[in-house]
Amino acid sequence: MLQTTANNPIPDNNLMNNDSGDINIEGSKVMLVDDNRTNIDVIKRLLEPEKLDFSMAPNGKVAVENAPVIQPDLILMDVMMPEMNGFEACKLLKENPVTRDIPLFFLTAKNQPSDIEKGFSLGCVDYIAKPFIGKEVLARVVVHLKAIKHAKLMVKLLEELKRSNMALEQKVVERTAVLKKAKEEAELANNSKTRFLSRMGQELQAPLNVILGFSQSMETHNLQPLTDEQCSCLEKIQIAGEYFQNLINDISDLGRIESGNLIIGMEEFPLSRLVDERVLPAISSLARERGVTIENQIPSEHSTFIFVDPIRAAQALVNLLTNAINYNKNGGNIYLERNFLESGKIKIIVSDTGIGIPEDKLKEIFEPFIRLQNHDFKVEGVGIGLTIAKHLIESMKGEIEVESEMGKGSRFGITLHGYQK
């Protein structure tokens, strides 16, 4: 039989107005199991301020029958009841997979240690002996309901997270498949382009050899002196032939680079010798033609050595200097410098006073077939010089970088392994 303390038979509303915190337990389902209707009414009034959803059972048997259907959030159960007592009911509820996880605590006059021990051994989550203190019962019920609500929220969040993860994983799988297909298509297109470039170079080389061969023969083995007009035409043929020869060489190099068939032979080589003997002679005529002055600030003594393929290193520098000439101003300057880095590496700098490169184009200039406009000159070529230079430098374990300011010029830096004697 339910009893209350004399000092506080039923807690007043002020005692029941507790702070529910962040978790709202309003509407939580509570099953009250007691054969005494008065006891049930007392508990309902005690918990009424929490606006709970109550269901009642007069004994353990009815509770066992109704709980699977109602699925209450919490069961408050007396022990001493007819037909089936609370301990028997608790045992059956915990054996049923449908109800075993419903928290249950006893509210009973059976207050012996053996009774309390039995209750917990059967699976109850709390045990309150009568006579009880009203606000203690209220506090315990609220704590349990908050914990239950929190647990359900966590389960819901975990389920949502699981669904989100599954959806994300599916998107990753789909995106990976798309990227894989795009990569395969890009590789196929790149291989096709490489084969085309290689084949085109081979196809153009044969007729070009005939043109250059005949022009040289006309110049050196003609029985009669050539007229001025004939000499002018012959010179144009040879200039055009040399341009196409350089273009074929670049296309062939790009094909070998992209196919991984470019052969690099590394050795120690004097930087000044590379510049003086292989680089500057190759671009001096173009610089004079464009009115551009090249200031070589690299000391002429052979004391700085770099680890490179001399032929490919010269080719890369020639491409950079050619680019600096083509995109320079009338009467502009180009500066060729050398710096020693703390890392022990050597940095070769090619800077110019040209038109500059737009900031949004800096990341594109090393891509093949990308060209900028120079309104002072018509720039020849197809836009693969910088692409080849970058690949050559990187194939020699070097790095290339660029910075530029519109209207003031550009600055290319090549970092290579080397040393100073």
C-alpha positions as CSV (number, residue, x, y, z in Angstrom):
1,M,0.0,0.0,0.0
2,L,1.3,3.4,-1.0
3,Q,2.3,5.8,1.8
4,T,3.6,9.3,1.9
5,T,5.5,11.3,4.5
6,A,3.4,13.2,7.1
7,N,5.2,16.4,6.5
8,N,4.5,16.3,2.7
9,P,1.8,13.9,1.7
10,I,1.6,15.3,-1.8
11,P,4.2,17.8,-3.0
12,D,2.7,21.2,-4.0
13,N,3.1,22.7,-7.4
14,N,6.0,24.8,-6.5
15,L,8.1,21.8,-5.6
16,M,7.2,20.2,-8.9
17,N,8.1,23.1,-11.2
18,N,11.7,21.8,-11.9
19,D,13.8,23.0,-14.7
20,S,13.7,20.5,-17.5
21,G,17.0,21.8,-19.0
22,D,17.7,21.3,-22.7
23,I,15.7,18.1,-23.0
24,N,11.9,18.4,-23.2
25,I,10.2,15.4,-21.5
26,E,6.7,16.6,-22.1
27,G,4.5,13.9,-23.6
28,S,6.8,11.1,-22.5
29,K,4.8,7.9,-21.9
30,V,4.7,6.6,-18.3
31,M,2.9,3.4,-17.3
32,L,1.7,3.2,-13.6
33,V,1.2,-0.3,-12.3
34,D,-0.6,-0.6,-8.9
35,D,-3.7,-2.4,-7.7
36,N,-4.6,0.6,-5.6
37,R,-6.3,3.4,-7.6
38,T,-5.6,5.9,-4.9
39,N,-1.9,5.3,-5.2
40,I,-2.0,5.7,-8.9
41,D,-3.9,9.0,-8.5
42,V,-1.3,10.3,-6.0
43,I,1.6,9.5,-8.4
44,K,-0.3,11.1,-11.4
45,R,-0.8,14.3,-9.4
46,L,2.8,14.3,-8.3
47,L,4.0,14.1,-11.9
48,E,1.2,16.1,-13.5
49,P,3.3,19.4,-13.9
50,E,5.6,17.5,-16.3
51,K,2.6,17.0,-18.8
52,L,3.3,13.3,-19.2
53,D,1.2,10.7,-21.1
54,F,0.0,8.2,-18.5
55,S,-1.3,4.6,-18.9
56,M,-2.5,2.4,-16.0
57,A,-2.4,-1.3,-15.1
58,P,-4.0,-2.8,-12.0
59,N,-1.5,-5.6,-11.7
60,G,1.6,-7.2,-13.2
61,K,-0.3,-9.4,-15.6
62,V,-2.1,-6.5,-17.3
63,A,1.2,-4.6,-17.5
64,V,2.9,-7.5,-19.2
65,E,0.0,-7.7,-21.8
66,N,-0.2,-4.0,-22.5
67,A,3.4,-2.9,-22.4
68,P,4.4,-4.4,-25.8
69,V,1.5,-2.4,-27.4
70,I,1.9,0.9,-25.6
71,Q,5.7,0.9,-25.5
72,P,5.9,3.3,-22.5
73,D,9.1,5.3,-22.0
74,L,9.1,4.3,-18.3
75,I,7.3,1.9,-16.0
76,L,6.6,2.7,-12.3
77,M,5.5,-0.6,-10.6
78,D,4.4,-1.7,-7.2
79,V,5.5,-5.1,-6.0
80,M,2.7,-6.5,-3.9
81,M,-0.3,-6.9,-6.3
82,P,-2.8,-9.7,-7.0
83,E,-2.7,-12.3,-9.9
84,M,1.0,-11.3,-10.7
85,N,3.3,-9.3,-8.4
86,G,5.8,-6.8,-9.6
87,F,8.8,-9.1,-9.5
88,E,7.2,-11.7,-11.7
89,A,6.0,-9.0,-14.1
90,C,9.5,-7.5,-14.3
91,K,11.0,-10.9,-15.0
92,L,8.6,-11.5,-17.9
93,L,9.0,-7.9,-19.3
94,K,12.8,-8.4,-19.4
95,E,12.5,-11.7,-21.1
96,N,10.4,-10.3,-23.9
97,P,12.6,-8.7,-26.7
98,V,9.9,-6.1,-27.3
99,T,9.9,-4.8,-23.8
100,R,13.3,-5.7,-22.3
101,D,14.8,-2.3,-23.0
102,I,11.9,-0.3,-21.3
103,P,13.3,1.2,-18.0
104,L,11.4,0.0,-15.0
105,F,11.6,1.0,-11.4
106,F,9.8,-0.2,-8.3
107,L,7.8,2.1,-6.0
108,T,6.9,-0.2,-3.1
109,A,6.7,-0.8,0.6
110,K,8.9,-3.8,0.3
111,N,12.0,-2.1,1.6
112,Q,14.2,-5.0,2.9
113,P,17.7,-5.2,1.5
114,S,16.9,-8.6,0.0
115,D,13.9,-7.1,-1.7
116,I,15.9,-4.2,-3.1
117,E,18.6,-6.6,-4.2
118,K,16.1,-8.8,-6.0
119,G,14.6,-5.9,-7.8
120,F,17.9,-4.8,-9.2
121,S,18.8,-8.4,-10.1
122,L,15.6,-8.7,-12.2
123,G,16.6,-5.6,-14.2
124,C,15.0,-2.5,-12.6
125,V,16.8,0.8,-13.0
126,D,15.7,2.3,-9.7
127,Y,14.0,1.2,-6.4
128,I,12.1,3.6,-4.2
129,A,10.8,2.3,-0.9
130,K,7.7,3.7,0.8
131,P,7.2,5.9,2.5
132,F,8.8,8.2,-0.1
133,I,9.6,11.9,-0.3
134,G,7.5,13.5,-3.1
135,K,10.2,15.7,-4.7
136,E,12.6,12.8,-4.6
137,V,10.2,10.7,-6.7
138,L,9.7,13.6,-9.0
139,A,13.4,14.2,-9.4
140,R,14.2,10.6,-10.1
141,V,11.4,10.2,-12.7
142,V,12.5,13.4,-14.4
143,V,16.1,12.3,-14.4
144,H,15.2,8.9,-15.9
145,L,12.9,10.4,-18.5
146,K,15.6,12.9,-19.5
147,A,18.1,10.1,-19.8
148,I,15.7,8.0,-21.9
149,K,14.9,11.0,-24.1
150,H,18.6,11.8,-24.5
151,A,19.3,8.2,-25.4
152,K,16.6,8.2,-28.0
153,L,17.9,11.4,-29.4
154,M,21.4,10.0,-29.6
155,V,20.0,6.9,-31.3
156,K,18.1,9.1,-33.8
157,L,21.2,11.2,-34.4
158,L,23.3,8.2,-34.9
159,E,20.8,6.7,-37.4
160,E,20.7,10.0,-39.2
161,L,24.5,10.2,-39.2
162,K,24.6,6.6,-40.5
163,R,22.2,7.5,-43.3
164,S,24.2,10.6,-44.0
165,N,27.4,8.6,-44.1
166,M,25.9,6.0,-46.4
167,A,24.6,8.8,-48.7
168,L,28.0,10.4,-48.6
169,E,29.8,7.2,-49.2
170,Q,27.5,6.5,-52.2
171,K,28.3,10.0,-53.5
172,V,32.0,9.4,-53.0
173,V,31.6,6.1,-54.9
174,E,29.7,7.8,-57.7
175,R,32.1,10.7,-57.8
176,T,35.1,8.4,-57.8
177,A,33.6,6.5,-60.7
178,V,33.1,9.8,-62.6
179,L,36.6,10.9,-61.8
180,K,38.0,7.5,-62.8
181,K,36.2,7.6,-66.1
182,A,37.2,11.2,-66.7
183,K,40.9,10.3,-65.9
184,E,40.7,7.3,-68.3
185,E,39.2,9.5,-71.0
186,A,41.8,12.2,-70.3
187,E,44.6,9.7,-70.5
188,L,43.2,8.2,-73.7
189,A,42.9,11.7,-75.2
190,N,46.4,12.6,-74.0
191,N,47.8,9.4,-75.5
192,S,46.0,10.1,-78.7
193,K,47.4,13.6,-78.7
194,T,50.9,12.3,-78.0
195,R,50.7,9.8,-80.9
196,F,49.4,12.6,-83.1
197,L,52.2,15.0,-82.2
198,S,54.8,12.3,-82.7
199,R,53.3,11.3,-86.1
200,M,52.9,14.8,-87.2
201,G,56.5,15.6,-86.5
202,Q,57.7,12.6,-88.4
203,E,55.4,13.4,-91.4
204,L,56.5,17.0,-91.5
205,Q,60.2,16.3,-91.2
206,A,60.7,14.5,-94.5
207,P,59.3,17.3,-96.8
208,L,61.0,19.9,-94.7
209,N,64.4,18.2,-95.2
210,V,63.8,18.4,-99.0
211,I,63.0,22.1,-98.8
212,L,66.0,23.0,-96.6
213,G,68.2,20.7,-98.7
214,F,67.2,22.3,-102.0
215,S,67.6,25.8,-100.5
216,Q,71.1,25.1,-99.3
217,S,72.0,23.5,-102.6
218,M,70.8,26.6,-104.5
219,E,72.8,28.8,-102.3
220,T,76.1,26.9,-102.6
221,H,76.0,25.0,-105.9
222,N,74.3,27.4,-108.3
223,L,76.1,27.7,-111.6
224,Q,75.1,31.3,-112.0
225,P,75.0,34.0,-109.3
226,L,71.6,34.6,-107.8
227,T,69.8,37.9,-108.3
228,D,69.0,40.0,-105.3
229,E,65.4,39.0,-105.6
230,Q,66.3,35.4,-105.7
231,C,68.7,35.8,-102.7
232,S,65.9,37.5,-100.8
233,C,63.4,34.7,-101.6
234,L,66.0,32.0,-100.7
235,E,66.6,33.7,-97.3
236,K,62.9,33.7,-96.6
237,I,62.7,30.0,-97.5
238,Q,65.6,29.3,-95.1
239,I,64.1,31.4,-92.3
240,A,60.7,29.7,-92.7
241,G,62.4,26.3,-92.8
242,E,64.4,26.9,-89.6
243,Y,61.1,28.1,-87.9
244,F,59.3,24.9,-88.9
245,Q,62.3,22.8,-87.9
246,N,62.2,24.4,-84.5
247,L,58.5,23.8,-84.3
248,I,58.8,20.2,-85.3
249,N,61.6,19.7,-82.7
250,D,59.3,21.3,-80.0
251,I,56.4,19.1,-81.0
252,S,58.5,16.0,-81.0
253,D,60.0,16.9,-77.6
254,L,56.5,17.5,-76.1
255,G,55.4,14.1,-77.5
256,R,58.4,12.4,-75.9
257,I,57.8,14.2,-72.6
258,E,54.2,13.3,-72.4
259,S,54.9,9.6,-73.3
260,G,57.7,9.4,-70.8
261,N,60.3,8.6,-73.5
262,L,62.5,11.7,-73.0
263,I,66.0,10.7,-72.3
264,I,67.9,12.8,-69.7
265,G,71.7,12.4,-69.1
266,M,72.7,14.2,-65.9
267,E,76.2,15.5,-65.3
268,E,78.0,18.3,-63.5
269,F,78.3,21.3,-65.9
270,P,79.6,24.8,-65.4
271,L,76.7,27.3,-65.4
272,S,78.7,30.1,-67.1
273,R,79.8,27.8,-69.9
274,L,76.2,26.7,-70.4
275,V,75.0,30.3,-70.7
276,D,77.9,31.7,-72.7
277,E,78.3,28.8,-75.2
278,R,74.9,27.3,-75.6
279,V,72.2,29.7,-74.5
280,L,73.1,33.3,-75.4
281,P,74.3,32.5,-79.0
282,A,71.0,30.8,-79.7
283,I,68.9,33.8,-78.9
284,S,71.2,36.8,-79.6
285,S,69.9,37.4,-83.1
286,L,66.2,37.3,-82.0
287,A,67.1,39.8,-79.2
288,R,68.8,42.2,-81.7
289,E,65.9,41.9,-84.1
290,R,63.4,42.9,-81.4
291,G,65.7,45.6,-79.9
292,V,65.9,43.8,-76.6
293,T,69.1,44.0,-74.5
294,I,70.2,40.9,-72.5
295,E,72.3,41.7,-69.4
296,N,74.1,38.5,-68.3
297,Q,75.0,39.0,-64.6
298,I,76.3,35.5,-64.2
299,P,80.1,35.6,-63.5
300,S,82.0,34.1,-66.5
301,E,84.5,32.1,-64.3
302,H,83.6,28.3,-64.3
303,S,83.2,28.1,-60.5
304,T,79.5,27.4,-60.3
305,F,78.4,23.9,-61.3
306,I,74.9,22.6,-61.8
307,F,73.7,19.0,-62.1
308,V,71.8,18.9,-65.4
309,D,71.6,17.5,-68.8
310,P,73.4,20.3,-70.6
311,I,71.5,20.0,-73.8
312,R,68.1,20.0,-72.1
313,A,69.1,22.7,-69.6
314,A,70.2,25.0,-72.4
315,Q,66.9,24.2,-74.2
316,A,64.9,25.2,-71.2
317,L,66.8,28.5,-70.7
318,V,66.5,29.3,-74.4
319,N,62.8,28.8,-74.2
320,L,62.5,31.1,-71.2
321,L,64.7,33.8,-72.8
322,T,62.8,33.5,-76.1
323,N,59.6,34.0,-74.2
324,A,61.1,37.0,-72.4
325,I,62.1,38.5,-75.7
326,N,58.8,37.9,-77.5
327,Y,56.7,39.5,-74.7
328,N,59.1,42.4,-74.0
329,K,58.7,46.0,-74.9
330,N,60.6,47.9,-77.7
331,G,64.0,48.6,-76.2
332,G,63.3,46.5,-73.2
333,N,65.8,44.6,-71.0
334,I,66.3,41.0,-69.8
335,Y,68.4,40.2,-66.8
336,L,70.0,36.8,-66.3
337,E,71.1,36.2,-62.7
338,R,72.4,33.5,-60.3
339,N,71.7,33.2,-56.6
340,F,72.9,30.7,-54.0
341,L,70.1,29.4,-51.7
342,E,70.5,28.3,-48.1
343,S,69.4,24.8,-49.1
344,G,72.6,24.5,-51.1
345,K,70.8,24.7,-54.4
346,I,71.4,27.3,-57.2
347,K,68.7,29.6,-58.5
348,I,68.8,31.0,-62.1
349,I,66.6,34.0,-62.6
350,V,65.3,35.3,-65.9
351,S,63.6,38.7,-65.5
352,D,62.3,41.1,-68.1
353,T,60.8,44.5,-68.5
354,G,57.9,43.2,-70.6
355,I,54.2,43.5,-70.7
356,G,53.7,41.2,-67.7
357,I,51.3,38.3,-67.2
358,P,47.7,38.7,-65.9
359,E,47.4,37.2,-62.4
360,D,44.6,34.9,-63.6
361,K,46.9,33.5,-66.3
362,L,49.9,32.7,-64.1
363,K,48.7,29.1,-63.4
364,E,48.0,28.5,-67.1
365,I,51.1,29.7,-68.8
366,F,52.9,26.3,-68.4
367,E,49.9,24.5,-70.0
368,P,50.5,23.5,-73.7
369,F,49.1,25.8,-76.4
370,I,48.5,28.7,-74.1
371,R,49.6,32.0,-75.6
372,L,49.4,35.7,-74.5
373,Q,49.1,38.6,-76.8
374,N,51.9,41.1,-77.5
375,H,50.5,44.0,-79.4
376,D,54.0,45.3,-80.3
377,F,55.0,42.2,-82.2
378,K,53.4,39.2,-83.8
379,V,54.6,36.3,-81.6
380,E,55.4,33.2,-83.5
381,G,55.0,29.7,-82.1
382,V,52.1,27.5,-80.8
383,G,52.6,28.0,-77.1
384,I,54.5,25.0,-75.9
385,G,57.9,26.6,-75.1
386,L,57.2,27.2,-71.4
387,T,55.5,23.8,-71.2
388,I,58.6,22.1,-72.4
389,A,60.8,24.2,-70.2
390,K,58.9,23.2,-67.1
391,H,59.0,19.5,-67.9
392,L,62.7,19.6,-68.7
393,I,63.5,21.4,-65.5
394,E,61.4,19.0,-63.4
395,S,62.9,16.0,-65.2
396,M,66.3,17.2,-64.0
397,K,65.0,17.3,-60.4
398,G,64.6,21.1,-60.5
399,E,61.8,23.5,-59.9
400,I,60.4,26.5,-61.8
401,E,58.4,29.4,-60.6
402,V,57.1,32.7,-61.9
403,E,55.9,36.0,-60.6
404,S,54.7,38.9,-62.7
405,E,53.3,42.4,-62.6
406,M,51.3,43.9,-65.4
407,G,53.1,46.6,-67.3
408,K,56.4,46.0,-65.4
409,G,57.5,42.5,-66.4
410,S,57.9,38.9,-65.3
411,R,60.4,37.0,-63.3
412,F,61.1,33.3,-63.8
413,G,63.2,31.3,-61.3
414,I,64.8,27.9,-61.9
415,T,66.1,26.1,-58.9
416,L,68.6,23.3,-59.5
417,H,71.0,21.1,-57.6
418,G,74.6,22.4,-57.8
419,Y,77.5,23.8,-55.9
420,Q,80.2,26.5,-55.8
421,K,83.9,25.6,-56.1
